[in-house]
């Protein structure tokens, strides 16, 4: 996968020293989950994708 569009995300995660990243997407963006997860895996992160429905920024998977 290309870093196009995700380079800022990758840089921020690396700056924070992240090793494991959990991703949660609202219904309209779920089709991007694989692309984002693969990009982050290619950069060396362990990625967890939540398949639970999300209804906004305050609805976090726990």
Biopython code that builds the backbone (N, CA, C, O; Angstrom):
import numpy as np
from Bio.PDB.StructureBuilder import StructureBuilder

atoms = [
    (1, "UNK", "N", (0.831, -1.187, 0.000)),
    (1, "UNK", "CA", (0.000, 0.000, 0.000)),
    (1, "UNK", "C", (0.874, 1.249, 0.000)),
    (1, "UNK", "O", (2.006, 1.236, 0.484)),
    (2, "UNK", "N", (0.341, 2.291, -0.536)),
    (2, "UNK", "CA", (1.043, 3.564, -0.614)),
    (2, "UNK", "C", (0.830, 4.368, 0.662)),
    (2, "UNK", "O", (-0.198, 4.244, 1.328)),
    (3, "UNK", "N", (1.806, 5.183, 0.984)),
    (3, "UNK", "CA", (1.664, 6.069, 2.133)),
    (3, "UNK", "C", (0.891, 7.328, 1.782)),
    (3, "UNK", "O", (0.617, 8.152, 2.656)),
    (4, "UNK", "N", (0.534, 7.487, 0.506)),
    (4, "UNK", "CA", (-0.176, 8.680, 0.087)),
    (4, "UNK", "C", (-1.391, 8.898, 0.969)),
    (4, "UNK", "O", (-2.263, 8.034, 1.058)),
    (5, "UNK", "N", (-1.451, 10.042, 1.616)),
    (5, "UNK", "CA", (-2.574, 10.361, 2.485)),
    (5, "UNK", "C", (-2.427, 9.869, 3.912)),
    (5, "UNK", "O", (-3.185, 10.288, 4.787)),
    (6, "UNK", "N", (-1.476, 8.998, 4.166)),
    (6, "UNK", "CA", (-1.317, 8.440, 5.511)),
    (6, "UNK", "C", (0.025, 8.796, 6.140)),
    (6, "UNK", "O", (0.301, 8.384, 7.266)),
    (7, "UNK", "N", (0.861, 9.547, 5.439)),
    (7, "UNK", "CA", (2.197, 9.845, 5.959)),
    (7, "UNK", "C", (2.137, 10.645, 7.258)),
    (7, "UNK", "O", (2.959, 10.431, 8.149)),
    (8, "UNK", "N", (1.177, 11.563, 7.379)),
    (8, "UNK", "CA", (1.042, 12.340, 8.610)),
    (8, "UNK", "C", (0.628, 11.442, 9.773)),
    (8, "UNK", "O", (1.145, 11.577, 10.882)),
    (9, "UNK", "N", (-0.303, 10.527, 9.519)),
    (9, "UNK", "CA", (-0.740, 9.579, 10.547)),
    (9, "UNK", "C", (0.431, 8.720, 11.011)),
    (9, "UNK", "O", (0.645, 8.551, 12.212)),
    (10, "UNK", "N", (1.183, 8.181, 10.067)),
    (10, "UNK", "CA", (2.333, 7.334, 10.398)),
    (10, "UNK", "C", (3.355, 8.129, 11.204)),
    (10, "UNK", "O", (3.886, 7.626, 12.194)),
    (11, "UNK", "N", (3.636, 9.359, 10.794)),
    (11, "UNK", "CA", (4.605, 10.192, 11.506)),
    (11, "UNK", "C", (4.148, 10.463, 12.937)),
    (11, "UNK", "O", (4.955, 10.401, 13.864)),
    (12, "UNK", "N", (2.879, 10.761, 13.123)),
    (12, "UNK", "CA", (2.366, 11.035, 14.471)),
    (12, "UNK", "C", (2.445, 9.794, 15.358)),
    (12, "UNK", "O", (2.812, 9.885, 16.530)),
    (13, "UNK", "N", (2.103, 8.643, 14.800)),
    (13, "UNK", "CA", (2.174, 7.410, 15.583)),
    (13, "UNK", "C", (3.615, 7.093, 15.974)),
    (13, "UNK", "O", (3.875, 6.679, 17.103)),
    (14, "UNK", "N", (4.545, 7.286, 15.051)),
    (14, "UNK", "CA", (5.960, 7.038, 15.353)),
    (14, "UNK", "C", (6.478, 8.027, 16.388)),
    (14, "UNK", "O", (7.244, 7.649, 17.275)),
    (15, "UNK", "N", (6.067, 9.295, 16.284)),
    (15, "UNK", "CA", (6.479, 10.303, 17.269)),
    (15, "UNK", "C", (6.010, 9.945, 18.671)),
    (15, "UNK", "O", (6.688, 10.254, 19.651)),
    (16, "UNK", "N", (4.863, 9.301, 18.772)),
    (16, "UNK", "CA", (4.311, 8.904, 20.072)),
    (16, "UNK", "C", (4.883, 7.581, 20.568)),
    (16, "UNK", "O", (4.617, 7.169, 21.697)),
    (17, "UNK", "N", (5.662, 6.923, 19.730)),
    (17, "UNK", "CA", (6.244, 5.645, 20.122)),
    (17, "UNK", "C", (5.250, 4.493, 20.098)),
    (17, "UNK", "O", (5.439, 3.487, 20.782)),
    (18, "UNK", "N", (4.197, 4.643, 19.312)),
    (18, "UNK", "CA", (3.163, 3.598, 19.235)),
    (18, "UNK", "C", (3.723, 2.334, 18.592)),
    (18, "UNK", "O", (4.519, 2.402, 17.656)),
    (19, "UNK", "N", (3.303, 1.194, 19.100)),
    (19, "UNK", "CA", (3.651, -0.096, 18.498)),
    (19, "UNK", "C", (2.400, -0.847, 18.080)),
    (19, "UNK", "O", (2.397, -1.568, 17.082)),
    (20, "UNK", "N", (1.329, -0.669, 18.859)),
    (20, "UNK", "CA", (0.044, -1.312, 18.574)),
    (20, "UNK", "C", (-0.980, -0.203, 18.342)),
    (20, "UNK", "O", (-1.070, 0.747, 19.120)),
    (21, "UNK", "N", (-1.748, -0.339, 17.260)),
    (21, "UNK", "CA", (-2.731, 0.683, 16.892)),
    (21, "UNK", "C", (-4.092, 0.014, 16.734)),
    (21, "UNK", "O", (-4.224, -0.970, 16.005)),
    (22, "UNK", "N", (-5.102, 0.549, 17.417)),
    (22, "UNK", "CA", (-6.474, 0.059, 17.265)),
    (22, "UNK", "C", (-7.230, 1.023, 16.361)),
    (22, "UNK", "O", (-7.197, 2.237, 16.565)),
    (23, "UNK", "N", (-7.907, 0.476, 15.369)),
    (23, "UNK", "CA", (-8.661, 1.293, 14.416)),
    (23, "UNK", "C", (-10.146, 1.015, 14.555)),
    (23, "UNK", "O", (-10.563, -0.133, 14.709)),
    (24, "UNK", "N", (-10.938, 2.074, 14.498)),
    (24, "UNK", "CA", (-12.393, 1.966, 14.538)),
    (24, "UNK", "C", (-12.932, 2.965, 13.527)),
    (24, "UNK", "O", (-12.537, 4.131, 13.530)),
    (25, "UNK", "N", (-13.827, 2.515, 12.668)),
    (25, "UNK", "CA", (-14.344, 3.352, 11.594)),
    (25, "UNK", "C", (-15.862, 3.438, 11.653)),
    (25, "UNK", "O", (-16.528, 2.456, 11.979)),
    (26, "UNK", "N", (-16.421, 4.626, 11.333)),
    (26, "UNK", "CA", (-17.876, 4.693, 11.173)),
    (26, "UNK", "C", (-18.275, 3.942, 9.909)),
    (26, "UNK", "O", (-17.429, 3.664, 9.059)),
    (27, "UNK", "N", (-19.543, 3.615, 9.783)),
    (27, "UNK", "CA", (-20.028, 2.784, 8.672)),
    (27, "UNK", "C", (-19.582, 3.297, 7.305)),
    (27, "UNK", "O", (-19.219, 2.499, 6.441)),
    (28, "UNK", "N", (-19.602, 4.585, 7.097)),
    (28, "UNK", "CA", (-19.251, 5.145, 5.798)),
    (28, "UNK", "C", (-17.787, 5.019, 5.425)),
    (28, "UNK", "O", (-17.441, 5.172, 4.253)),
    (29, "UNK", "N", (-16.922, 4.747, 6.381)),
    (29, "UNK", "CA", (-15.483, 4.633, 6.112)),
    (29, "UNK", "C", (-14.940, 3.222, 6.295)),
    (29, "UNK", "O", (-13.742, 3.002, 6.121)),
    (30, "UNK", "N", (-15.790, 2.264, 6.642)),
    (30, "UNK", "CA", (-15.316, 0.890, 6.883)),
    (30, "UNK", "C", (-14.596, 0.309, 5.670)),
    (30, "UNK", "O", (-13.703, -0.524, 5.825)),
    (31, "UNK", "N", (-14.969, 0.733, 4.478)),
    (31, "UNK", "CA", (-14.310, 0.203, 3.279)),
    (31, "UNK", "C", (-12.838, 0.620, 3.201)),
    (31, "UNK", "O", (-12.073, 0.029, 2.439)),
    (32, "UNK", "N", (-12.435, 1.624, 3.976)),
    (32, "UNK", "CA", (-11.043, 2.076, 4.023)),
    (32, "UNK", "C", (-10.223, 1.324, 5.070)),
    (32, "UNK", "O", (-9.001, 1.470, 5.110)),
    (33, "UNK", "N", (-10.863, 0.531, 5.907)),
    (33, "UNK", "CA", (-10.178, -0.122, 7.026)),
    (33, "UNK", "C", (-9.015, -0.991, 6.568)),
    (33, "UNK", "O", (-7.934, -0.940, 7.155)),
    (34, "UNK", "N", (-9.225, -1.783, 5.530)),
    (34, "UNK", "CA", (-8.164, -2.671, 5.049)),
    (34, "UNK", "C", (-6.980, -1.875, 4.531)),
    (34, "UNK", "O", (-5.830, -2.214, 4.812)),
    (35, "UNK", "N", (-7.251, -0.829, 3.783)),
    (35, "UNK", "CA", (-6.179, 0.006, 3.230)),
    (35, "UNK", "C", (-5.348, 0.648, 4.335)),
    (35, "UNK", "O", (-4.118, 0.619, 4.289)),
    (36, "UNK", "N", (-6.016, 1.222, 5.323)),
    (36, "UNK", "CA", (-5.308, 1.871, 6.427)),
    (36, "UNK", "C", (-4.536, 0.836, 7.240)),
    (36, "UNK", "O", (-3.374, 1.060, 7.581)),
    (37, "UNK", "N", (-5.166, -0.288, 7.552)),
    (37, "UNK", "CA", (-4.510, -1.333, 8.340)),
    (37, "UNK", "C", (-3.277, -1.872, 7.625)),
    (37, "UNK", "O", (-2.232, -2.050, 8.250)),
    (38, "UNK", "N", (-3.383, -2.133, 6.337)),
    (38, "UNK", "CA", (-2.235, -2.649, 5.576)),
    (38, "UNK", "C", (-1.099, -1.636, 5.530)),
    (38, "UNK", "O", (0.071, -2.000, 5.648)),
    (39, "UNK", "N", (-1.444, -0.371, 5.358)),
    (39, "UNK", "CA", (-0.422, 0.676, 5.340)),
    (39, "UNK", "C", (0.320, 0.718, 6.665)),
    (39, "UNK", "O", (1.548, 0.798, 6.688)),
    (40, "UNK", "N", (-0.419, 0.665, 7.768)),
    (40, "UNK", "CA", (0.219, 0.712, 9.082)),
    (40, "UNK", "C", (1.029, -0.549, 9.356)),
    (40, "UNK", "O", (2.103, -0.468, 9.952)),
    (41, "UNK", "N", (0.541, -1.706, 8.937)),
    (41, "UNK", "CA", (1.305, -2.952, 9.100)),
    (41, "UNK", "C", (2.606, -2.888, 8.319)),
    (41, "UNK", "O", (3.649, -3.321, 8.808)),
    (42, "UNK", "N", (2.551, -2.348, 7.107)),
    (42, "UNK", "CA", (3.757, -2.205, 6.289)),
    (42, "UNK", "C", (4.787, -1.292, 6.948)),
    (42, "UNK", "O", (5.984, -1.403, 6.684)),
    (43, "UNK", "N", (4.317, -0.394, 7.803)),
    (43, "UNK", "CA", (5.208, 0.517, 8.523)),
    (43, "UNK", "C", (5.698, -0.075, 9.843)),
    (43, "UNK", "O", (6.454, 0.571, 10.568)),
    (44, "UNK", "N", (5.270, -1.304, 10.159)),
    (44, "UNK", "CA", (5.770, -1.990, 11.342)),
    (44, "UNK", "C", (4.871, -1.958, 12.564)),
    (44, "UNK", "O", (5.271, -2.427, 13.629)),
    (45, "UNK", "N", (3.683, -1.423, 12.440)),
    (45, "UNK", "CA", (2.751, -1.386, 13.566)),
    (45, "UNK", "C", (1.951, -2.680, 13.633)),
    (45, "UNK", "O", (1.657, -3.293, 12.608)),
    (46, "UNK", "N", (1.604, -3.086, 14.845)),
    (46, "UNK", "CA", (0.623, -4.154, 15.026)),
    (46, "UNK", "C", (-0.740, -3.472, 14.999)),
    (46, "UNK", "O", (-0.954, -2.491, 15.712)),
    (47, "UNK", "N", (-1.660, -3.979, 14.186)),
    (47, "UNK", "CA", (-2.936, -3.291, 13.971)),
    (47, "UNK", "C", (-4.101, -4.165, 14.407)),
    (47, "UNK", "O", (-4.164, -5.350, 14.081)),
    (48, "UNK", "N", (-5.017, -3.565, 15.145)),
    (48, "UNK", "CA", (-6.262, -4.208, 15.554)),
    (48, "UNK", "C", (-7.393, -3.387, 14.946)),
    (48, "UNK", "O", (-7.460, -2.175, 15.151)),
    (49, "UNK", "N", (-8.281, -4.041, 14.199)),
    (49, "UNK", "CA", (-9.417, -3.342, 13.594)),
    (49, "UNK", "C", (-10.693, -3.799, 14.292)),
    (49, "UNK", "O", (-10.996, -4.991, 14.334)),
    (50, "UNK", "N", (-11.433, -2.845, 14.834)),
    (50, "UNK", "CA", (-12.711, -3.147, 15.476)),
    (50, "UNK", "C", (-13.803, -3.170, 14.416)),
    (50, "UNK", "O", (-13.908, -2.251, 13.604)),
    (51, "UNK", "N", (-14.612, -4.219, 14.425)),
    (51, "UNK", "CA", (-15.720, -4.320, 13.490)),
    (51, "UNK", "C", (-17.038, -3.863, 14.088)),
    (51, "UNK", "O", (-18.074, -3.890, 13.423)),
    (52, "UNK", "N", (-16.997, -3.440, 15.356)),
    (52, "UNK", "CA", (-18.217, -2.964, 16.007)),
    (52, "UNK", "C", (-18.688, -1.669, 15.364)),
    (52, "UNK", "O", (-17.867, -0.875, 14.904)),
    (53, "UNK", "N", (-19.992, -1.445, 15.325)),
    (53, "UNK", "CA", (-20.495, -0.194, 14.764)),
    (53, "UNK", "C", (-20.031, 1.001, 15.590)),
    (53, "UNK", "O", (-19.849, 0.900, 16.803)),
    (54, "UNK", "N", (-19.846, 2.110, 14.929)),
    (54, "UNK", "CA", (-19.390, 3.344, 15.564)),
    (54, "UNK", "C", (-20.336, 4.461, 15.132)),
    (54, "UNK", "O", (-20.636, 4.600, 13.946)),
    (55, "UNK", "N", (-20.799, 5.243, 16.078)),
    (55, "UNK", "CA", (-21.779, 6.286, 15.766)),
    (55, "UNK", "C", (-21.262, 7.680, 16.083)),
    (55, "UNK", "O", (-22.056, 8.575, 16.371)),
    (56, "UNK", "N", (-19.974, 7.883, 16.039)),
    (56, "UNK", "CA", (-19.403, 9.200, 16.283)),
    (56, "UNK", "C", (-18.151, 9.110, 17.132)),
    (56, "UNK", "O", (-17.776, 8.037, 17.603)),
    (57, "UNK", "N", (-17.508, 10.259, 17.321)),
    (57, "UNK", "CA", (-16.227, 10.315, 18.023)),
    (57, "UNK", "C", (-16.328, 9.891, 19.485)),
    (57, "UNK", "O", (-15.337, 9.445, 20.064)),
    (58, "UNK", "N", (-17.499, 10.022, 20.088)),
    (58, "UNK", "CA", (-17.629, 9.666, 21.505)),
    (58, "UNK", "C", (-18.011, 8.199, 21.703)),
    (58, "UNK", "O", (-18.154, 7.752, 22.841)),
    (59, "UNK", "N", (-18.178, 7.448, 20.622)),
    (59, "UNK", "CA", (-18.572, 6.036, 20.693)),
    (59, "UNK", "C", (-17.350, 5.157, 20.433)),
    (59, "UNK", "O", (-17.167, 4.652, 19.325)),
    (60, "UNK", "N", (-16.517, 4.977, 21.454)),
    (60, "UNK", "CA", (-15.263, 4.241, 21.298)),
    (60, "UNK", "C", (-15.419, 2.770, 21.633)),
    (60, "UNK", "O", (-16.172, 2.402, 22.535)),
    (61, "UNK", "N", (-14.700, 1.935, 20.898)),
    (61, "UNK", "CA", (-14.666, 0.500, 21.193)),
    (61, "UNK", "C", (-13.816, 0.288, 22.438)),
    (61, "UNK", "O", (-12.717, 0.832, 22.545)),
    (62, "UNK", "N", (-14.317, -0.488, 23.364)),
    (62, "UNK", "CA", (-13.540, -0.783, 24.573)),
    (62, "UNK", "C", (-13.470, -2.271, 24.797)),
    (62, "UNK", "O", (-12.858, -2.722, 25.765)),
]
sb = StructureBuilder()
sb.init_structure("model")
sb.init_model(0)
sb.init_chain("A")
sb.init_seg("    ")
for serial, (resi, resn, name, xyz) in enumerate(atoms, 1):
    if name == "N":
        sb.init_residue(resn, " ", resi, " ")
    sb.init_atom(name, np.array(xyz, "f"), 0.0, 1.0, " ", f" {name:<3s}", serial, name[0])
structure = sb.get_structure()
